[in-house]
Structures are given as structure tokens and as C-alpha cells.
Amino acid sequence: MLKQLNDTINYIEEHLLDEKVIDEAMKRVSVSELHFKNVFFFLTGMSINEYVKNRRLSEANYDLLHGKKVTDIAFKYGYQSMDGFTRAFKNWCGFLPSEISRRGEHKVFPKFNFIVKVSGGNSMECRIIEKPAFNFVGVSKRVPMQFEGVNNAIVDLANSITQEQREEMHRLQNMEPFEVVNVSYNSDTEFKKEEGYLTHLIGVLTTEKKSVQA
């Protein structure tokens, strides 16, 4: 699998400007497309589509630094409009394409390289326990998908919990771990893309079947 991952990355690198580079790359792997994409996401924390987008924008940044026209670069890297390219580029690096040459800013997203790394060797004590069926109860909200950094929508959710709700969660909590838990579920993209929304719950574990009133 490691070889297939690196071979796929190399193919993408050689055909980065091809519109259907991902589709063609998937034809060359010996496992199912879904399995390959799931493994890729598990190892990298991003979808293969996001990887290609980041690599293209990194190369676009390089071209901008060397004085190439923004219009030419936008179409070179597969964007159908200047607005689409400008929006994607600013979201990626924080600057407009037209500012790059003047500022001399160069954000780099290097090519992936998969290697085997063995770690560990420290003794750990662990135990497996059986738990009865339980429920998560707490306060929940639909929040934007965000793979890295602080999700401000979750922070707002935490800050919105009232004292009455805290007391109700404490009353319902009747099993380990006796602490607040965070649970995310019902993602619009099955946690494969940083797009859409998911439901995030802040609450506790309980065997009771009752929700915390908002």
C-alpha cells in the first residue's frame, strides 16, 4: 500500500494540471477507490482532492512570485473564473493573488512522501472494560466542518451552556468517565472533506434517556 500511495503522488505530480488527474490516478491503484481514499485521509488528515488543490495553489503562488499574469495562472490551474481563483487563493494563503509579487510572500505546500516510521517501545498499562448501553446527553449544534485549529462555532456552543444546563448534565451523569465529553456526528461529508456541517454535542454519559433542555 505504501508503494501505491507514493506512486499515486508521483502520478499526480507529473499530471498536476490535468483536469481529471484524480480519476486517472485512481485507475492505477489495485484496491477500491473508496478504500484508497479512506487510507489517504486517515494518514494525511485531508482528502486527495484537497491535496491536489493545495499543490496547485502552491505552484500558482510560485508562478505569481515570478511575475506571471494572474489571469493566465487562474486558467492554468483549472479555475474557470478569476473570482473563483482569487477566492480560493486568498482562503489558502490569506493574500490576494495580485499582492504576492509586491509582498514577496511564498507559501509552500510540498509534495507528500509516505514513509514507514516505527515508534513506541514505552510500556503502558491499559484495560478493557465492558459498559452497559449508554447515551450521550448535552447541548448540541450544527457547526462547520474544520479539521485544524480552533473551531469558533464549538467555542460559542460551549460558552452558550447555561448554569441550569450544567446542573442538569451533572444530575444525569451516572457513569465513567465522570467528565464532560465532546461528540461529533452526522457530518455532511462523512468526515472526508472539510466542507458542510456536522452536529457537535458537549455533554456527559448516562444510562438515562433524557435530553438536556435548551
Helices and strands as residue ranges (DSSP letters): H 2-14, H 21-26, H 33-44, H 48-65, H 70-76, H 82-93, H 97-103, E 135-144, H 152-160, H 163-172, E 181-185, E 197-206
